[in-house]
Amino acid sequence: KASSKSIKRAVKLISKSKKGIIIAGGGIKYNSGYKEVIKLAKLLNIPIVTAAGHGDAIPFNCRLNAGQMGPRGNPIATKLSKEADVIIALGTRLGFNSTFYSYENINKKAKIIQVELEKKMIGRYFPISIGIHADATITANQLYKEIKNKKIFLNTKNWTNSFIKAKSKF
């Protein structure tokens, strides 16, 4: 479980986002935590991108699922990763297969909230704004509850609608 201080800091950062995404990785896939991630994405109305090798972390029929990002991913998910202003990285190391350790695959200016169970992997490959050493599924639920309680609504309609149109064409 994430500390309440970390959750409050993360929610404050998320509340300023206009182009947020969630990157779901192995910590979601192997925990079957997709329901919590989808619930959070729907509340925020933001796309979900999956880390390389974890394309099946989120069901493919989920409207907000952009698919796998990075050099081995699809152009829609990769574009989202390159343009996001806030990245909620849930159970992903943001490692080589997703990023090639390069800002060609992730926005250099994005504020990254990284939730990872393996502490030494937090911030290992990219500078992060907030690192949370906790279970990604549990933390997604904690974020959901805090955002819902604070009645935070992001202005992401254009961002998300644009993604959905691009995904449909793709």
Accessible surface in RSA format (square Angstrom, percent):
REM  Atomic radii and reference values for relative SASA: ProtOr
REM  Chains: A
REM  Algorithm: Lee & Richards
REM  Probe-radius: 1.40
REM  Slices: 20
REM RES _ NUM      All-atoms   Total-Side   Main-Chain    Non-polar    All polar
REM                ABS   REL    ABS   REL    ABS   REL    ABS   REL    ABS   REL
RES LYS A   1   177.83  86.8 131.08  80.4  46.75 111.3  74.23  66.8 103.60 110.4
RES ALA A   2     5.80   5.3   0.00   0.0   5.80  13.2   2.02   2.8   3.78  10.0
RES SER A   3    64.18  54.2  47.27  63.1  16.91  39.0  53.33 113.6  10.85  15.2
RES SER A   4    77.54  65.5  67.42  90.0  10.12  23.3  42.43  90.4  35.11  49.2
RES LYS A   5   151.39  73.9 146.28  89.8   5.11  12.2  92.97  83.7  58.42  62.2
RES SER A   6    20.10  17.0  19.86  26.5   0.25   0.6   0.28   0.6  19.82  27.8
RES ILE A   7     7.27   4.1   7.27   5.4   0.00   0.0   7.27   5.2   0.00   0.0
RES LYS A   8   105.60  51.5  99.79  61.2   5.80  13.8  72.32  65.1  33.28  35.4
RES ARG A   9   114.86  48.2 109.22  55.7   5.64  13.4  35.98  49.2  78.89  47.8
RES ALA A  10     0.00   0.0   0.00   0.0   0.00   0.0   0.00   0.0   0.00   0.0
RES VAL A  11     2.14   1.4   2.05   1.9   0.09   0.2   2.05   1.8   0.09   0.2
RES LYS A  12   133.15  65.0 127.75  78.4   5.39  12.8  76.15  68.5  56.99  60.7
RES LEU A  13    29.91  16.7  28.10  20.1   1.81   4.5  29.50  20.7   0.40   1.1
RES ILE A  14     2.29   1.3   2.29   1.7   0.00   0.0   2.29   1.7   0.00   0.0
RES SER A  15    45.22  38.2  24.26  32.4  20.95  48.3  11.38  24.2  33.84  47.4
RES LYS A  16   136.17  66.4 113.36  69.6  22.81  54.3  82.40  74.2  53.77  57.3
RES SER A  17     5.50   4.6   0.91   1.2   4.59  10.6   1.50   3.2   4.00   5.6
RES LYS A  18   132.65  64.7 130.08  79.8   2.57   6.1  87.80  79.0  44.85  47.8
RES LYS A  19    88.90  43.4  88.90  54.5   0.00   0.0  43.26  38.9  45.64  48.6
RES GLY A  20     2.60   3.2   0.00   N/A   2.60   3.2   2.60   7.1   0.00   0.0
RES ILE A  21     0.00   0.0   0.00   0.0   0.00   0.0   0.00   0.0   0.00   0.0
RES ILE A  22     0.00   0.0   0.00   0.0   0.00   0.0   0.00   0.0   0.00   0.0
RES ILE A  23     0.08   0.0   0.08   0.1   0.00   0.0   0.08   0.1   0.00   0.0
RES ALA A  24     0.00   0.0   0.00   0.0   0.00   0.0   0.00   0.0   0.00   0.0
RES GLY A  25     0.15   0.2   0.00   N/A   0.15   0.2   0.15   0.4   0.00   0.0
RES GLY A  26    11.62  14.3   0.00   N/A  11.62  14.3   9.15  25.1   2.47   5.5
RES GLY A  27    31.02  38.2   0.00   N/A  31.02  38.2  25.64  70.4   5.38  12.0
RES ILE A  28     0.15   0.1   0.00   0.0   0.15   0.4   0.00   0.0   0.15   0.4
RES LYS A  29    54.86  26.8  40.52  24.9  14.33  34.1  23.25  20.9  31.61  33.7
RES TYR A  30   165.18  77.1 129.54  73.7  35.64  92.7 105.69  79.4  59.49  73.3
RES ASN A  31    72.40  49.9  50.94  49.2  21.47  51.7   9.05  21.8  63.35  61.2
RES SER A  32    81.80  69.1  65.06  86.8  16.74  38.6  31.28  66.6  50.52  70.8
RES GLY A  33     0.29   0.4   0.00   N/A   0.29   0.4   0.29   0.8   0.00   0.0
RES TYR A  34    70.99  33.1  70.99  40.4   0.00   0.0  38.08  28.6  32.91  40.6
RES LYS A  35   141.39  69.0 134.93  82.8   6.46  15.4  79.90  71.9  61.49  65.5
RES GLU A  36    49.38  28.4  48.61  36.8   0.77   1.8   6.12  11.8  43.26  35.3
RES VAL A  37     0.00   0.0   0.00   0.0   0.00   0.0   0.00   0.0   0.00   0.0
RES ILE A  38    24.92  14.2  24.92  18.6   0.00   0.0  24.92  17.9   0.00   0.0
RES LYS A  39    82.39  40.2  77.39  47.5   4.99  11.9  48.28  43.5  34.11  36.3
RES LEU A  40     0.00   0.0   0.00   0.0   0.00   0.0   0.00   0.0   0.00   0.0
RES ALA A  41     0.00   0.0   0.00   0.0   0.00   0.0   0.00   0.0   0.00   0.0
RES LYS A  42   137.60  67.1 118.33  72.6  19.27  45.9  67.65  60.9  69.95  74.5
RES LEU A  43    40.20  22.4  21.09  15.1  19.12  48.1  28.33  19.9  11.87  31.9
RES LEU A  44     1.69   0.9   0.16   0.1   1.53   3.9   0.74   0.5   0.95   2.5
RES ASN A  45    44.94  31.0  44.75  43.2   0.18   0.4  19.60  47.2  25.33  24.5
RES ILE A  46     1.56   0.9   1.56   1.2   0.00   0.0   1.56   1.1   0.00   0.0
RES PRO A  47     0.00   0.0   0.00   0.0   0.00   0.0   0.00   0.0   0.00   0.0
RES ILE A  48     0.00   0.0   0.00   0.0   0.00   0.0   0.00   0.0   0.00   0.0
RES VAL A  49     0.00   0.0   0.00   0.0   0.00   0.0   0.00   0.0   0.00   0.0
RES THR A  50     0.00   0.0   0.00   0.0   0.00   0.0   0.00   0.0   0.00   0.0
RES ALA A  51     3.47   3.2   3.47   5.3   0.00   0.0   3.47   4.9   0.00   0.0
RES ALA A  52    10.97  10.1   2.78   4.3   8.19  18.6   2.80   3.9   8.17  21.6
RES GLY A  53    54.42  67.1   0.00   N/A  54.42  67.1  39.75 109.1  14.67  32.9
RES HIS A  54    37.52  20.5  37.52  26.1   0.00   0.0  14.59  15.0  22.92  26.7
RES GLY A  55    14.73  18.2   0.00   N/A  14.73  18.2  11.50  31.6   3.23   7.2
RES ASP A  56    87.60  61.4  64.63  64.3  22.98  54.3  27.08  63.7  60.52  60.4
RES ALA A  57     4.15   3.8   0.00   0.0   4.15   9.4   0.69   1.0   3.47   9.2
RES ILE A  58     0.13   0.1   0.00   0.0   0.13   0.3   0.00   0.0   0.13   0.4
RES PRO A  59    46.76  34.1  36.19  33.0  10.57  38.4  46.52  38.4   0.24   1.5
RES PHE A  60   148.54  74.3 128.62  79.7  19.91  51.8 129.34  78.4  19.19  54.9
RES ASN A  61   139.86  96.5 103.59 100.1  36.28  87.3  46.73 112.5  93.13  90.0
RES CYS A  62    12.88   9.7   3.91   4.4   8.97  21.1  10.57  26.8   2.32   2.5
RES ARG A  63   135.88  57.1 123.77  63.1  12.11  28.8  71.23  97.4  64.64  39.2
RES LEU A  64     2.60   1.4   2.60   1.9   0.00   0.0   2.60   1.8   0.00   0.0
RES ASN A  65     3.66   2.5   1.03   1.0   2.63   6.3   0.20   0.5   3.46   3.3
RES ALA A  66     6.16   5.7   0.00   0.0   6.16  14.0   0.96   1.4   5.20  13.8
RES GLY A  67    13.42  16.5   0.00   N/A  13.42  16.5  13.17  36.2   0.24   0.5
RES GLN A  68    46.35  25.9  43.30  31.6   3.05   7.3  12.80  27.2  33.56  25.5
RES MET A  69     0.00   0.0   0.00   0.0   0.00   0.0   0.00   0.0   0.00   0.0
RES GLY A  70     3.32   4.1   0.00   N/A   3.32   4.1   0.00   0.0   3.32   7.4
RES PRO A  71    55.36  40.3  14.53  13.2  40.82 148.4  25.41  21.0  29.95 186.1
RES ARG A  72   133.20  55.9 106.52  54.3  26.68  63.5  55.35  75.6  77.85  47.2
RES GLY A  73    26.24  32.4   0.00   N/A  26.24  32.4   3.81  10.5  22.43  50.2
RES ASN A  74    29.94  20.6  25.06  24.2   4.87  11.7  16.11  38.8  13.82  13.4
RES PRO A  75    83.33  60.7  71.92  65.6  11.41  41.5  79.31  65.5   4.02  25.0
RES ILE A  76    23.47  13.4  22.74  16.9   0.73   1.8  23.05  16.6   0.42   1.1
RES ALA A  77     0.00   0.0   0.00   0.0   0.00   0.0   0.00   0.0   0.00   0.0
RES THR A  78    14.81  10.5  14.81  15.0   0.00   0.0  13.93  18.7   0.88   1.3
RES LYS A  79   116.43  56.8 114.66  70.4   1.77   4.2  74.15  66.7  42.28  45.0
RES LEU A  80     9.79   5.5   9.72   7.0   0.07   0.2   9.79   6.9   0.00   0.0
RES SER A  81     0.00   0.0   0.00   0.0   0.00   0.0   0.00   0.0   0.00   0.0
RES LYS A  82    98.79  48.2  85.81  52.6  12.98  30.9  34.31  30.9  64.48  68.7
RES GLU A  83    64.36  37.0  54.64  41.3   9.72  23.1  26.23  50.7  38.13  31.1
RES ALA A  84     0.00   0.0   0.00   0.0   0.00   0.0   0.00   0.0   0.00   0.0
RES ASP A  85    45.54  31.9  42.39  42.2   3.15   7.4  32.93  77.5  12.61  12.6
RES VAL A  86     6.29   4.1   6.29   5.7   0.00   0.0   6.29   5.5   0.00   0.0
RES ILE A  87     0.00   0.0   0.00   0.0   0.00   0.0   0.00   0.0   0.00   0.0
RES ILE A  88     1.44   0.8   1.44   1.1   0.00   0.0   1.44   1.0   0.00   0.0
RES ALA A  89     0.00   0.0   0.00   0.0   0.00   0.0   0.00   0.0   0.00   0.0
RES LEU A  90     0.00   0.0   0.00   0.0   0.00   0.0   0.00   0.0   0.00   0.0
RES GLY A  91     8.12  10.0   0.00   N/A   8.12  10.0   3.22   8.8   4.90  11.0
RES THR A  92     7.78   5.5   3.90   4.0   3.88   9.3   4.07   5.5   3.71   5.6
RES ARG A  93   113.01  47.4 108.38  55.2   4.63  11.0  25.25  34.5  87.76  53.2
RES LEU A  94     2.49   1.4   2.41   1.7   0.09   0.2   2.41   1.7   0.09   0.2
RES GLY A  95    16.34  20.2   0.00   N/A  16.34  20.2  12.45  34.2   3.89   8.7
RES PHE A  96    93.79  46.9  89.94  55.7   3.85  10.0  89.94  54.5   3.85  11.0
RES ASN A  97    78.38  54.0  76.37  73.8   2.01   4.8   9.83  23.6  68.55  66.3
RES SER A  98     6.26   5.3   5.56   7.4   0.70   1.6   0.27   0.6   5.99   8.4
RES THR A  99     0.00   0.0   0.00   0.0   0.00   0.0   0.00   0.0   0.00   0.0
RES PHE A 100    82.40  41.2  69.58  43.1  12.82  33.4  69.58  42.2  12.82  36.7
RES TYR A 101   109.79  51.3  83.36  47.4  26.43  68.8  61.97  46.6  47.83  59.0
RES SER A 102    29.20  24.7  24.09  32.1   5.12  11.8  23.65  50.4   5.55   7.8
RES TYR A 103    84.05  39.2  64.15  36.5  19.90  51.8  56.95  42.8  27.11  33.4
RES GLU A 104   134.56  77.3 124.39  94.1  10.17  24.2  48.58  94.0  85.98  70.2
RES ASN A 105    13.18   9.1  13.18  12.7   0.00   0.0   0.00   0.0  13.18  12.7
RES ILE A 106     0.42   0.2   0.04   0.0   0.38   0.9   0.04   0.0   0.38   1.0
RES ASN A 107    33.87  23.4  28.35  27.4   5.52  13.3   4.40  10.6  29.47  28.5
RES LYS A 108   148.83  72.6 127.15  78.0  21.68  51.6  72.06  64.9  76.77  81.8
RES LYS A 109   179.23  87.4 157.07  96.4  22.16  52.8 107.88  97.1  71.35  76.0
RES ALA A 110    12.27  11.3   0.00   0.0  12.27  27.9   0.03   0.0  12.23  32.4
RES LYS A 111   103.57  50.5 103.37  63.4   0.20   0.5  48.68  43.8  54.88  58.5
RES ILE A 112     4.89   2.8   4.30   3.2   0.59   1.4   4.30   3.1   0.59   1.6
RES ILE A 113     0.00   0.0   0.00   0.0   0.00   0.0   0.00   0.0   0.00   0.0
RES GLN A 114     2.61   1.5   2.61   1.9   0.00   0.0   0.00   0.0   2.61   2.0
RES VAL A 115     0.00   0.0   0.00   0.0   0.00   0.0   0.00   0.0   0.00   0.0
RES GLU A 116    15.60   9.0  15.43  11.7   0.17   0.4   0.21   0.4  15.39  12.6
RES LEU A 117   117.92  65.7 107.00  76.6  10.91  27.4 107.17  75.3  10.75  28.9
RES GLU A 118    63.04  36.2  57.31  43.4   5.74  13.7  33.96  65.7  29.08  23.7
RES LYS A 119   141.69  69.1 132.95  81.6   8.74  20.8  77.41  69.7  64.27  68.5
RES LYS A 120   141.77  69.2 117.76  72.3  24.01  57.2  74.20  66.8  67.57  72.0
RES MET A 121     7.36   3.8   7.18   4.8   0.17   0.4   5.11   4.3   2.24   3.0
RES ILE A 122    36.47  20.8  17.18  12.8  19.29  46.5  17.18  12.4  19.29  52.3
RES GLY A 123    28.88  35.6   0.00   N/A  28.88  35.6   6.91  19.0  21.97  49.2
RES ARG A 124   133.82  56.2  99.35  50.6  34.46  82.1  25.42  34.7 108.40  65.7
RES TYR A 125    69.23  32.3  41.73  23.7  27.50  71.5  28.95  21.8  40.28  49.6
RES PHE A 126     7.47   3.7   3.40   2.1   4.08  10.6   4.95   3.0   2.53   7.2
RES PRO A 127   103.23  75.2  84.60  77.1  18.63  67.7  95.16  78.6   8.08  50.2
RES ILE A 128    52.29  29.8  23.78  17.7  28.51  68.7  25.91  18.7  26.37  71.6
RES SER A 129    46.05  38.9  20.62  27.5  25.44  58.6  18.53  39.5  27.52  38.6
RES ILE A 130     8.88   5.1   6.95   5.2   1.93   4.7   8.88   6.4   0.00   0.0
RES GLY A 131    32.91  40.6   0.00   N/A  32.91  40.6   5.22  14.3  27.70  62.0
RES ILE A 132     3.36   1.9   2.34   1.7   1.02   2.5   3.36   2.4   0.00   0.0
RES HIS A 133    95.03  51.9  72.17  50.2  22.86  58.5  50.71  52.3  44.32  51.6
RES ALA A 134     4.20   3.9   0.00   0.0   4.20   9.6   4.19   5.9   0.01   0.0
RES ASP A 135    24.80  17.4  23.63  23.5   1.17   2.8   9.81  23.1  14.99  14.9
RES ALA A 136     4.78   4.4   1.27   2.0   3.52   8.0   1.27   1.8   3.52   9.3
RES THR A 137    18.62  13.2  18.62  18.9   0.00   0.0  18.62  25.0   0.00   0.0
RES ILE A 138    82.77  47.1  79.51  59.2   3.26   7.9  82.69  59.5   0.08   0.2
RES THR A 139     0.00   0.0   0.00   0.0   0.00   0.0   0.00   0.0   0.00   0.0
RES ALA A 140     0.00   0.0   0.00   0.0   0.00   0.0   0.00   0.0   0.00   0.0
RES ASN A 141    39.36  27.1  39.36  38.0   0.00   0.0   4.28  10.3  35.08  33.9
RES GLN A 142    28.83  16.1  24.66  18.0   4.17   9.9  19.16  40.8   9.67   7.3
RES LEU A 143     0.00   0.0   0.00   0.0   0.00   0.0   0.00   0.0   0.00   0.0
RES TYR A 144    34.58  16.1  34.58  19.7   0.00   0.0  14.60  11.0  19.98  24.6
RES LYS A 145   116.61  56.9 114.65  70.3   1.96   4.7  68.17  61.4  48.44  51.6
RES GLU A 146    28.46  16.3  27.33  20.7   1.13   2.7   2.57   5.0  25.90  21.1
RES ILE A 147     0.25   0.1   0.12   0.1   0.13   0.3   0.12   0.1   0.13   0.4
RES LYS A 148   111.28  54.3 103.00  63.2   8.29  19.7  62.58  56.3  48.71  51.9
RES ASN A 149   116.49  80.3  89.17  86.2  27.31  65.8  26.09  62.8  90.39  87.4
RES LYS A 150   114.55  55.9  87.23  53.5  27.32  65.0  46.80  42.1  67.75  72.2
RES LYS A 151   156.13  76.2 139.63  85.7  16.50  39.3  86.60  77.9  69.52  74.1
RES ILE A 152    29.66  16.9  24.52  18.3   5.15  12.4  28.35  20.4   1.31   3.6
RES PHE A 153   160.49  80.3 130.06  80.6  30.43  79.2 131.15  79.5  29.34  84.0
RES LEU A 154    25.72  14.3   2.58   1.8  23.14  58.2   4.98   3.5  20.73  55.8
RES ASN A 155   122.52  84.5 102.79  99.3  19.72  47.5  33.26  80.0  89.26  86.3
RES THR A 156     0.96   0.7   0.37   0.4   0.59   1.4   0.22   0.3   0.74   1.1
RES LYS A 157   138.86  67.7 137.42  84.3   1.44   3.4  80.35  72.3  58.51  62.3
RES ASN A 158   126.62  87.3 119.67 115.6   6.95  16.7  35.12  84.5  91.50  88.4
RES TRP A 159    24.70   9.9  16.02   7.8   8.68  20.4  21.58  11.5   3.12   5.1
RES THR A 160     0.16   0.1   0.16   0.2   0.00   0.0   0.16   0.2   0.00   0.0
RES ASN A 161    53.75  37.1  52.51  50.7   1.24   3.0  14.04  33.8  39.71  38.4
RES SER A 162    68.45  57.8  60.34  80.5   8.10  18.7  28.03  59.7  40.42  56.6
RES PHE A 163     6.56   3.3   0.39   0.2   6.17  16.0   5.94   3.6   0.62   1.8
RES ILE A 164    42.42  24.1  41.74  31.1   0.69   1.7  41.74  30.1   0.69   1.9
RES LYS A 165   141.34  69.0 137.57  84.4   3.76   9.0  85.30  76.8  56.03  59.7
RES ALA A 166    36.61  33.7  30.21  46.6   6.40  14.6  34.84  49.1   1.77   4.7
RES LYS A 167    62.54  30.5  54.61  33.5   7.92  18.9  49.77  44.8  12.77  13.6
RES SER A 168    95.61  80.8  59.21  79.0  36.40  83.8  33.21  70.7  62.40  87.4
RES LYS A 169   183.48  89.5 146.35  89.8  37.14  88.4  97.98  88.2  85.50  91.1
RES PHE A 170   141.73  70.9  87.57  54.2  54.15 140.9 106.37  64.5  35.36 101.2
END  Absolute sums over single chains surface
CHAIN  1 A     8511.0       6981.5       1529.5       4590.4       3920.7
END  Absolute sums over all chains
TOTAL          8511.0       6981.5       1529.5       4590.4       3920.7
